């Protein structure tokens, strides 16, 4: 804070005509406003901000005649003592247009210290959050989410009443156990399946019964929504750039689907839903066509997996689902629960900065298999980096994260059309096959399929046409599994 900074801030406030999310201006001529402690709480619980005293908003952000900056400095310091934890701002008195003005910078508190509240009124009555140009009292749900930062949440470790091992998908469960034994042969190689499941918090012993945990049900359950109807994903494709635009008077969505099942299946179904509502562009690279989707599947898969893994599973949030909203210019993935622990918007993707709200679920998903191979997450704190790299390779903008106490969203802007995009013609594919065989002595159908990104049947049809035209020839008898093709001699 300095004179130049203050002049720029006041110039901006005069231009827009009101306070902002980051700046709160008060006259404070005779006394400190009583509401100032609420603003101190709100800035501390949000992204921090600045309090400027001695400026009149109602008079066009002009300096206040007769403002006593030194007196208000003592009063503001005393007000900071009324909060728990105590607020320690950076306070400076600066000259502005011939008068002295008091400026205070309030830093955001560490998650472990939130919520900051007015001690005399109690935490649930006097914890505030900054919204727009005002201070809003936080809801009990928001406060509870802050309190989770003080200890590790264990909602994912709760036994699911009424559930048994029969409620877990047998293939996913056996794939999980097999992978755990492969990864930890010394620790788990000789232990029984039941012991492994108990040790890894897939199950818990309740009285004389073995009961799956919430983490196990959502990760590997046959039908998790039998127990938690809203722990699902809703997919909606909108016709425009906002939710208010309609396809017609009677139709609001291009496509809408409630996606159910365990986390691996829901992720795959989300990718399928996005794929059927977006396009694959044909980009000509070298000899063959390359199909480029609007949104890189690997980045999208990672984002949805993160949303399901890190969402809030507390009892208060089990009525809220993960949302995937597809607009004509972007896709948005939204989950209940904000960032957890030391992870902030600024530290997303930074090596070594990772915190798991649902530590048991994270461990389970690390070795929960997809039906077609691979595992749901790496759990190495590199998911956001992978998303960024995938978007960069597709010449797309970085993802746009938004975080609040109660939710987190990640938005991908739609890939822009590239100059190389064009529809691949029959003639182009024939030329591409001939060019490929001109630089290779021979090729199989599989090799041509892999090089072209076309389907095997499409490549086979082109091969038949080129053989009929006498341009290429088969090197083995018909139907030979070793069949290869070369330019006709």
N, C-alpha and C positions, 0 to 999 in steps of 0.2 A: 504494500500500500504506500502510495506517495501522492504528491499533488497532481501529477499528470494522470495517474490512474483515477483519482477522484473526479477530475474534470471530465474524463471520458465516460465514467459511470453516470454522472449526473446528466451529461449530454444525451446519453442513451435513454435514461428514464424520462427526460423531458420529451424526447421524440415519441415514446410510446404512451406516456401519460399515466403510468402507474408503476407500482412495485413489481418485482419479478420473483421467480422461484429462488433466485440467488441473493436478491437484495431487498432488505426491509428498511424503509426510511421513516423516521419519526421526528416530530418537532421537538418534544422534550424540553420545552422552554422553562416551565416552572418546576416540573417533577418528572421522574421517569415513568412512562406509561406502565400500568399494572400488567398489561398483556405482554410485556417484554420477556417475562420468564417463559411464556408459552412459545415465543419465537426462539429463545435460546434452546428449549427442548426440541422444537421442530427441526432446527438446523442441525443439532447434534445427532438426531435420529435419521436424518436424510443424508444429503451429500455436502453438508456444511453450507455456509453462506456468510453474508456481510450485513451487519447492522450499522446504519448511518444515522446519527443523531444530530439535530440542529438544522435539519432541512425540512421545509414545509411542502408536503405533497399537494395539499389543496391550493397552495399559492404558486403552483407551477414549478415545484422543486427549487424554490429560492431559499437562500440561507435565512435563518430565523434571527430577528433582531433581539438582542439581549440574552442570547443563549450562553449559558455558563458551562463551557466544555469541561473544565477541571472538576466542577461539582458533579456533573453527569458521569464523569469517569469513575469517581468513587461510588456513585449510586449503581452503576452498571456492574462494577466489581462485586458489590454487596449482593446484587440480584443473582449473580452467578453462583454464590454460595448457597442459594436456596434450592438448588437442584441436586439430584442424586443420579449418577455421580456429579460431582462439582464440575462446572464448565470453566475452562481456563482459556479465555480468548486472547488473541493478540490485539491490543488496544493502542490506537495512535490518535493524536490530535493534529489535524491538518488544516492549513489555511485554505479558504475557498471564497473567492469573490469578496475579499475584504473582511471576512468573518472566520472564526474558528469552528471547525466541525469535528465531531467525535466519530471515529471509524473503528469498528471491531470485527475481526475475522473469527468466525466460529467454525472450528474444524469438525468434520464428521467423527463420531466416536467409533472406536473399534467394536466390531460385532459383539465381542464378549462383554462390553460395558453397556450395551443398549438393553432396554430403553432408558433414556435419560428423562426423568420426570421431576415434578415439583414435590419435594419431600413432604411438605405439610399436607398435601392433598392425596397422596397415595399414588401408586404406580398405575392402577387401572382407571383412575379418574383424571390423571394429569400428564399422560404421555402424549406428545404431539408429533405430527409429521408435517413437513412442508409440502403443500400442494398448490401449484400456481403461485399467486402472490399472497396466499393466506396460510394460516396454521390450522390444521384439522386434528381433532382429538382422535387418537388411534383406537381401533376396535380391539376387544379382547383377543380376537384371533390374531391380529397383527402383533400384539404384545406377546402372546404365547410363542409366536414364531421367533421373536427376538430372544425369549428366554431359552429356547432350544439351543441357541448358540453358546450358552453357558455350560451345557453338558451334552454328551453325545446322545442324540435321539435313538430310541430303541423300538419305534413303532413297527419297523420291519421284522423285528424279532418276536412279536407277539404271536402266541399260538392261535390258530383259527378255530373257534368253537364249532364243533359239528363236523370238522373235516377229518379225513383219514388218509392213509397212504394211497388208497384207491382213487383219491381225487387228484393225484399227480399223474401226468402223462408218462407212461411207462418208457417210451423211447427217449424222451428228454431226460428222464431220471437216470436211466442206465447210461446214457451218453455222458451225463454229468459225473456219475460215479467212476466210470471208466477213465475219463480225462483226469480226475483228481488222483487216481492211483498212478497214472502215467507221470503226472507232475511231481508227486510226492511219494515215491515208492518206499523210501525209508520210513516215513511216518504212517502212511496209510496202506501200504502194500499188503500187510497181514491182517488188517482190521476188517471186520464184517461190514456189510452194507449198512446195517442199522447203526453201527458205531460211527461210521463216516458221516451219515446223515445227521446224527445228534451232534457230533463234534463241529460240523460246519453250519449248524443252526438252520438246517433244512427242516428238521423236526425238533420237537421238545417233548419231554416227558411231563404229562399232566396227570397226577394221581397214578393210575395204573395203565394209562393209555399213551400211545405215541401219536402226537398231533403235528401236522405240518404248520410251519410258521407262515406269516403273511408273505414274507419274501419268497418262500417256496411256492406258494399258491400263485402269486402273480408271475413268477418266472417260469414255472413248470407245471402249472395246474392244467387239468383237462378242460375245466370251464371255470376260471376264476370268478367270473361275474355271477356265478351261483351264490357266492358269499359276499361279493362286493360289486353290486350292479353297476356302479359308476366308475369303477377303476378300469376304464376303457379308453378308446381314442375315438373322437368324432372327426370325420373328414368332411369338409364342405368346399365345393368349388363354386365361386361366385362369378357372375358374368362380367363384372367391372372391377374397378379399383377400390370400391367400398362395399360394405354389407347392405347398403340401402338400394343399390341398383338391382333391377329385376330383369329376368329373362322375358317375362310377360306379366300381365296383371295378376295372374293366378300362380305364377311360378317365381320363386325367389332364387333358386339355386340351379346351376348347371348339373351338379351331381352332389349327392349327400349320402353318407354312410356311417353307421355306428359300427365300429370295428371291435370285435370281441376276441377272447382267447388269451393265452399266455403271451408274455412280452415278445418272444421270438416270432410268433405267428402274427401278432399285431403289427410289428415292424414291417414284415413282408407284405402284409395287406395294405399298409399305408403306401409303400412304394408302388404297388400295383395300382392303387387309386390315383396317385399322382401321374403315373405313366399313361393311364387311359384318358387323362384330361389334359395332357400336354403333348408336345410334338417331338419327334426325332428328326432333326435336320440331316440332310445328306450333304456331307462335306467331302469334296474331292481332294484327296491327298495322295499324290503319286498315281499309281496305277488304278487303285480301287477306291470305292466309296467308304467313308467312315461315318457311322451314325452317331450324332451328337445330341443328347437330350437337353431339354430346357434347364434341367437341374441335375447335376452330377449325382447318380444314385448312391455313391459311397458317402458323399457329404450329407445327403438327405438321410441315409440310414443312420449315420453317426448322430445326427441332430435328434432324430426321433428316439433312438436308444438312450441318449443322454436325458431327454425329457422324461422318459419312463423310469429311468434309474434314479434320477435326482429329485423327482417330484416329491411333494409333501404327502406322506402316507399317514399323517395323524388322523385321529377319528374325526376331527372337525373338517378335514379336507377330503374325506372319502366320498363325498357327494359331488366332487368336481373331477372332471376328466381332462386328459391331455387333448388339446385341439390342434388340428392341422387345417389351416385355412389357405386355400389356393385362390389367388386373384389373377387377373390377366397380366399383371406386371410383377408379381412376387408370390412367394409362399411363406407362411408364418407358422412356426411351431411354438405353441404356448403351453406351459405346464404350471400347475399350482405349486406355490412355494418359490421364494426367491433364491438367490445364490447363498451358499452355506459356508460357514467358517471363514477362512482367510481369503477365499476367492471373491474378487470384485470384478466389475466390468473391466477395469484397467489391467487386472492380472490374468484375465482369461487367456489361455494359450501360452502363458509364461512358463517356461520349464521349471519344474520343482514346486509349483503352486497348485495344490490339489486338495480338496476336502470332500469327503463323502457324507452326505446327510444320512444315507441308508447304507451303512457299512456292510451289513450281512447280505443285503440284496446285491450290492456291488460285487462282492466275492462270489456269490452264486452265479451271477450273469457272466462272470469272467470265464466260466467253464460250462455254461448252458449252450448246447449246440443249436445252430439253425438246422432245419430239416435237410437243406441242401449242402451242408458243410460250413465250417467256420464256427466262430463263437460270437456271442452277442456283443461283448465289449472286451477291450484289452485291459481296462482298469489300470492304466499307467499314467493317467493325467494328460494324455496326448490327443484326446478326442477332438478338442477345439482346434488344435494345430492341424489335425488331419482335415477338418472341414475347410479351414483357410487354404490349405495347400490344394485341395481338390477344386475349390472355386477359382484359385489363381490359375491353375492349369487350363481351366475352361474359359480363361480371359474374363472372369466375372468379378464383380466387386466383392470385398470382404463381407462376411455376415454382419448384420446389424443386431446387437444384443440390447435388450431392455430389461432392467431389473427393478423390482420393488419388493417390499416386505412380503407380499402375498403371491407374487407370480414372477415368472421369467419367460421371456420370449426371444426367439431367434428368427430373423427374417433374411431370406435370400432374394435378391433381385433377380428377375428373369434374365437368362442369358440373351445378350444382344445378337441379332442376326449377323453372321459373318459373310464376307464377300465370297468366300469359297462355296457357300451353300447353294446347291442346285439339285434338281431332281435328276437322278441317274437314269439315263436312257438305256434301251437295250443295246444300241450301237456302242455306247461307251463301255458297257460291261464286256462286250465281245472284244473290243480293242484292248481293254485292260488285261483280259486273259491272254491274248496274243502277246502283249508286251511282257507279261510276266514270264511266259514260256520262252520268249526271245532271250531273256536274261538268266533263265534256269534251264538246265538240260531237260527236265521233266517235272511234273507236279501231280500229286494226288488230288482227289476231290476235296479232301480235308484241308490240304495245304492251301488250295485256292479259296476255300470257304473262310479259313482263318485270316487270310490276307485281305479278303474283300469286305468282311462284316455283313455279307449277305447270308441268307439261309442256305442250307445244304441243297435243298430242293431247287432253289433258284439257280445256284451254280451248276447243278446237274443239267438243268434245262438248257443253259447256255452252252455247256459242253456238247450236248447232243446236237444243238444247232450248228456248232462249229465243225463237228465231225461230219454232219450231213453236207455242209458246204465244202468239205474237203480241205479245211484249213488246219485242223489238228487230227491226230490219230491216237488210238489206244495202243498201249504197249503190251497188254496182257489179254488173254481171252475174256469174253464177256462174263460179268459177275465174279471175276477174280477178286479176292480181298486185297490183292497186292496191285490192283489196277493203277496205272499211271498214264499220263498223257504228255505228248510232245507235239511240236510243230510238224505238220505233214511234210514229208520229203518229196 
